[in-house]
Amino acid sequence: IASSLYHSSKGRLRKYLRWADYTMIATATVCLSRALRDENPKLLMAASALCLPIQPLVVSLVHTGMMEVAFARRAVKDPDLKPVHNVHKLSALLGGAFFVADDLFPEIPYLHAGWHLAAAIGVSACNKLLE
């Protein structure tokens, strides 16, 4: 709901709803990293939950990094995952670049859409790990 409100908002309220959108993105990242790694430390998960409303971008970065490490470890054991891991790696890098660019240059159209496309590709690549 928070993300939908942000995407449909205008004016001064949009800035605050953007933060709620960041928090929802971070929450989804935490959930996905938990699905990919059963051995996530409980302390890290608790700290992530506490930091979500305060530092959602840091939480997203940490858990995206954890997903990359999990993916790389699995790709070493199963060479068939290497191409999908490369796609995930590239989508994470592109997504991060689009995300930062969208914040720095909000007037440039399609940057936000680029982030959504990169994120969708990254999430779809994770499906191979969940099989």
Residue pairs with C-beta under 8 A, 6 or more apart in sequence:
2 17
2 20
2 21
2 23
2 24
3 20
3 21
3 24
3 25
5 17
5 20
6 14
6 17
6 18
6 20
6 21
7 21
9 17
19 56
22 56
22 57
22 60
23 52
23 53
23 56
25 56
25 60
26 48
26 52
26 56
26 57
26 59
26 60
26 63
27 52
29 59
29 60
29 63
29 64
29 67
30 45
30 48
30 49
30 52
30 59
30 63
32 63
32 67
32 123
32 126
33 40
33 63
33 64
33 66
33 67
33 70
34 40
34 45
35 126
35 130
36 66
36 67
36 70
36 71
36 126
36 129
36 130
37 66
37 67
37 70
40 66
44 62
48 59
48 62
48 63
51 58
51 59
52 59
64 92
64 96
67 88
67 92
67 126
68 88
68 89
68 92
70 129
71 81
71 85
71 88
71 89
71 126
71 129
72 85
74 81
74 85
74 129
75 81
75 82
75 84
75 85
81 128
81 129
84 125
84 128
85 125
87 121
87 125
88 122
88 125
88 126
91 118
91 119
91 121
91 122
91 125
92 118
92 122
94 114
94 118
95 115
95 118
95 119
95 122
98 111
98 112
98 114
98 115
98 118
99 115
101 108
101 111
102 108
102 111
102 112
102 114
102 115
105 111
